[in-house]
Amino acid sequence: MDLFEKLRTNLGSIGSYSKQLQGHHYFAFPKLEGELGPHMVFRGKKMLNWSLNNYLGLANHPEVRKADAEATERWGLAYPMGARMMSGNSDLHEKLERQLADFVAKEDAFLLNYGYQGVMSAIEAICDHRDVIVYDAECHACLIDGIRLHKAKLGEYYKFNHNDMASLEKNLQRATKVATEKGGSILVVTEGVFGMSGKVGSLDQIVKLKEKYNFRLLVDDAHGFGTMGATGAGVGEMLGCQDGIDIYFSTFAKSMAAIGAFIAADHDVIMYLKYNMRSQTYAKALPMPYVVGAMKRLELIKKHPELREKLWENVQALQSGLRERGFNIGDTSSPVTPVLLQNNGGIPEATAMVRDLRENFGVFCSIVVYPVVPKDVIMLRIIPTAAHTLEDVQYTLETFTEVSDRLQRGYYQELAASGAAVAPETVEISAESAAE
């Protein structure tokens, strides 16, 4: 068989659904247009948008836009050329690293050009074939891929049940035995906030286990940085265990509304990573406008706690409103808000519901289906931001109540069975919020 033949006939588990349901550019790779924010345009229609990780509303903050524009005018998007180790370093890169390290209470930090491959590469660099990785079952794909790189070195790894300390301890016992036999060490990998469920990682309990077991802890706090803790320094700050996090990672793609990432730890650990992370050694340095822009974003996070306060006002209004209306939003204790709906009709029913949300209610949010959630569940993933209003929240609560009722009375199942497109119904809910 020709290598490309299988690619043409099988788009993979996700791609196959998109092809079957004609979902390309609708359910997958949708094109949102207009100014980044709560109200955008999708296929010519104005939408109330709950799908941006723009937690603090910095994407279009006037000071951020000004800093980005001025830095681009001064430096262009090419400077500095080359990888950091060779010709791509600058005083401003190192200044931002010091600022980030200070903010998350670590000795030093390393600025990364991208988060996904950055943390993958960090795991690969830290652990050799003698070492054992123990990781949470719901770790993000970037962490799983980093662990796969470790596996390629013939390294051992064990998965513990999500946020289950008894399961973690059992696996630490196994890991300790193997590490001792190999003359290696143990790295525990988890997250500050789990991006699908919104659950907060049990970091304080994990740190407590250091009293019994010898391991180092790496935390991906992508959703916690800027949103959690008294100053926004993350889940470790919130739980009072930041000192126990040995390697702290976060991306700029969430609260910072930008490109890039960083990893923070003791100075000697960071120096090792600077010389051994292949994703940085062999890739171009972060362009200067992103560096200068990140400084401005970090400044705003530190100087304007009201941004975080507004975010949490919206989070609490949305989540309490959903719970009061009987919705299951799981155990989230972060801005990530999963709405779990019972679904007996499968993927076609779920897609009919999403079309209804978008076409008739003007609400755009992410949909998550099997195998990420059980077959009889639809998850609508909502991301509140500081840029949303309480009117946006109220409209969404009313919309979800109506859509949930339609789901329960079989409206979407009938549409899916008939193959009909979702037709507009008379909706008594005011759509002013979605149309603004």
N, C-alpha and C positions, 0 to 999 in steps of 0.2 A: 504493500500500500504506500502511496505517496504520503510523505509527512504531512502535507497540508490537507489531505483528504479528510482526515478525522476532525480537523479544525472547521472545515466547511459543513460537515454533517452534524457536529455536536458542539454547541456553544457552551457546554458546561451546565452545572446545576442551576445557576441563576440565569444565564443567557438563554437557556431553553425555554424558561417561562416567558421571558420577554418576547421571544420569537412567536411562541404559541398564542400569546395574548395581544400581539402587535403592540407591545409596550415600550419599544425603543423610542426615546424622546418623550415618553409619558410617565411610565413608572421607573424607568432607568434612563439615565442621562437626560433628565428634563432640563429645559433652558429657562431659567428665571432671568427676567430682564428688569432694567430700571435701577434706581439707587438701592444699594444694599440696605435692607432694613425689614421691618415688620410688614410693609406693604409693597409688594412687587407685582410684576406682570408675568403671567404664564399663558402662552398661546393666545395672546391678545386680551386676556381677562385679568382684572385686578384681583389679587389674592392677599388674604391675611396669612402671612408666612410664619410658620413655626419650625422651620428646618435649617436655620442658621445657628452655628455655635458662636455667635457674636454676643457672648454673655453680657458684656458690659457696654455694648453699643458703641465700641470704639471704631468700628469699621468706617463710619462716616463722621466721626467726631471732627469738628473744624480744626482743632489743633493738630490732630493726627494727619488730616489731609494736607494741612499747610507744611508740616514737617516732611511728609513724604514727597511733596512737590518740590520743596526747596532742596532737599537732599538729592533728588533725581536731577534737578537742573545743575547742581554743583558737581556731582560725581558721575552722573550717567549710570546706566545699569551694568556696565562692564567692570568698573573698578571695585575691588582690586582683582586683577587677573591671576589665575593660578590657585592651587591649593594653599591652605594656610601654611603648611610646612615649607613650601618652596618659595612662593612669591606673593601669596595672597593674604598676608597678615597686615594688621594696622593697629595703631594706638586705640582707635575707636572700637575695634573688635575686642581688644583686651579690656577697655574701660567698661563696655557692656557686660563682659564676663564678671568683672569685679562687682558691678551693681547687682547682677542676678544672684551671685553667690551670697552677697550681703543680705539680700531680700529673703532668701530661703535659709539663712543661718548656716551656711556651709563655708568651708575655708576657701574653696576655689570652684570655678565653673569652666566649662568648655562649650563654646558656641557652635551649634551644628547647622549645616545648611538645610537639612530636612529632618523631621522628627522620626518618620517611619523607619527609614534605613539607618538613621542615627542610632536609635536604641537597639535595633537588631545588631548593628556592628559593635556596640558597646558590650552586649552580652557575649558575642563571639570573641571579643578581645579579652574580656575578663577571665573567662573559663576555658581551661584546657581539658584534655581527655581524662585527667584524673579527678576532675571536679564533678560535683553533683548539683543539679538544679532542681529545686522544689518550687512548683508554681501553682497559682490559683486556677481552677478549672475554667473560669470565665475571663482569663486574661485576654487583652486585645490581640488582634492578629499580628501586630508588629512584634509583640513579645513572643508569641508562638513561633514566628518565623526566626527570631533570634535563637530560640531554643532549638529549632531545627538545625541551625548552623552548628550549634554545640553538638547535636546528635551526629552530625557529619564528621566530627572529630572523634567519634566513638565514645562520647561522654554519656554519662547516665543522667536520667531526669525522671522525676516523679510528679504526678498531678494530685493536688489535694482538693477535696470538695469545696465548693465556693464558700468562702468566709467561715469555714468549719474548722475551728481550732483543734478539735479532737482528731480530725482527719489530717491536719497539718502536722500535729505532734507525732502521729503514727508514721507519717512519711519522713519526718525528721529523724526518727529512730532508724528507719531503713537507710536513709541517706548517710547518717553518721557511720553506720556499719560499713557501707561501701566506700565512703571517703577515707575511713581509717585504713581499710584494706589496700586502697590504691595510693595512699599518701596524698590525698587531695583535700579539697575544701567544699563548703556548701554555700550556694547562693539561693536565697528565697526571693521569688519574683511575684509581685502583686500590683494592685492599682489603688490609688487614692479614692477615686470615684469610678465605678464601673459604668461605662458609657451607654449600655443598653438598659440596664435595670435602674440606674441612678443610685444603687446601694453604695454606701461608704465602706471602704475596706477596713477590716479590723486591725488597723496598724498598731494601735496601743497594745492589743493582746499579742500580736506577733512579736513586737519588741519585748514584751514580758517574757516570752519563751527563750530569749537570749540568756536568761539566768540559768537555764537548764541545758541549752544546746549551743554549740559553737557554729554560728552562721553569720553571713552578711545579708543585708536586706536592700533590694532594689525596688523602688516604687515609681511607677508611671502615674504621675498626678496631672495628666493632661486636662481633665475636667475640674480638678480641684484648684489649680493655680489661678489666682485672681478672683476666685469665687468663694473659697472656703477659708475659715480661720478669721481671727480678729483683724488682721491686716491684709488678708487675701493670699497669704503665703502658703496656703494649701491645707490638706487634711491632717498632715503631721502637726501643724500649728494648732488646728482645731482640737485635736485629741491630746495635745501636750506631749507628743513623742517625736518631735522633729529630730532631736539628737540621736534617736535610735535608728533613723533612716540613714543607711550608709551611702546609698547612691540615689540621688533625687533627680528624676527626669521630668521635663514637661516640654510640650510643643508650644509654638506661638500661634497655632492655628485655631485656638479656642478664644480665651479671654483677650489675648493680644491682637486678634483679628489680623494676622499677618502670616508670613512664611518664615520658617526657621524653627529652632528648638535649642535646648541647652541641657546639659547634664552637670550636676553639682555633687561634690564629695570632698574628701580630704585632699590637700594640695598634691601629695605624692601620687594619689590615685588618678587625679586629673592629668598630671604630667605623664603618667603611663598611658592613659587613653589618648592624649594628644599625639603620641608617637606610635600608637598601635591600632587605632580605629581605621580600618581600611576604607570605610565610607567617607572619611574626611581626608585621609592621606592622598587618595586618588580622585578627589572631586574638587571642583572650584569652590572657593570660599564664598560665604554669604555676601551678596553685593552690598555696597555701602548704603544705598537708600534703605534697605531692610534693617541694617544695623542702627542707623540714625533713627529710623521710624520706631524700632523696638525700644530705644531709649525713651522716646516721647511717650510711648504706650505705658512703659513701666513707671514713668514719672506720674502719669495720670492715675494709674492704679494706686500708687502710694499717696498721692496728694488729694484724691477725690473719693473718699469712702462712700459718698452719697451715690456713686454709680453702683457700688455693690449693694447698698441699702435699697435702691430702687429695684435692682434685680430681685432681691429677696422679697420685697413687697409683692412683686408680680408672681413670684414662685408660690408664696404662701396663699395668695388669693386664688390662683389657679388650682393648686393641689387641694386646698381645703374645700373649694367649690366642687371639685370632682368627687371628693370623698362624700361630701354632703348629699350629692345626687346619686350616690350608690355605685360609683365607678370604682373598679379595681385598679389602683395604680401601684400595686406591689409595696415594697418596703423602701421606696426611694426616700432619701434624706438629703438630696442634692437638687440642683435645678433640673436635672434630667427627669422628665416626667413621662413614664410609659403608661399608656391607657390600654388595659387588657380586656378585650371583648370576646365573649364566647361565640364561636363560629362553627356551624355544622356543615357548611357548604363548600369548604375548601378554598383554593386560590381564586377561582372565578368569582365567588361571592365577595371575597375581600377586595378584589379589583373593582367590582361594581360599586362597592361602598366608597372607595377612594375617588372614583369618577364622580359620584354624587357629591362628595365633599367639595371637590374642586369646581365642578361645572355648575352646581346649583346653590352652593353655600359660599363659594369663594374662599375656602380654607385649604391651605396647602401645608401638609405635614408628611413626615416619612411613615411608610408602612413597613412592618416587619412580619414575616410569615414563616411557616415551617421551611427549613429545619431549625431556624434560630429560636422559634417558640413552638410549642406543641401544635399538632395538626388542627386541633379544635379551637385555636386561639388566633386572633388578629391583634397585633400590637400597633397602636398609633403612637409614635414617639414625638413628644412635644418638647421643644427647647425654648423656654421663656428667656427673655433678655431684658436688659434695662431700658431698651428702646421701645418695648411694648407698653401699652397703656392698660389701665383697668377696664376700659371699654372693650379693648381687644379680648381681654380675659372673659368678660361677661358674654360677649357675642359667641365666643368659642364654647363656653359652658352650655349655652342654649342650643347651639348647633349640635354638639355631641349628644345632648339629651334626645334631640329629634332623630339623629342618625342611629343612635343605639336602639330607639324604639322601632325604626324601620328594619334594623337587623333582626331584632327579636321576633317581629311579626312576619318574617320570611320574605320581605320585599326584595332584598338583594339576591336571595336564593332563586326566586322566581325569575328575576331578570337574567341571572347566570344560566339557568336551565333553558330559557327561551332563546338565549343568544342575542337578546335585544340590547341596544345601548341604553344607558340610563337617561330617561326622559325627564325634563324639568317638571317638578311638581310645584304646586302652590305652597310657598313657604311663608309663614306668617312672621317669622323672625326677621327683625330689621337687619338688612344687609349693609347698612351705612358704614359700619366699621370696616367691612371688607372692601368697600368701594372707595374709601378715602385715598 
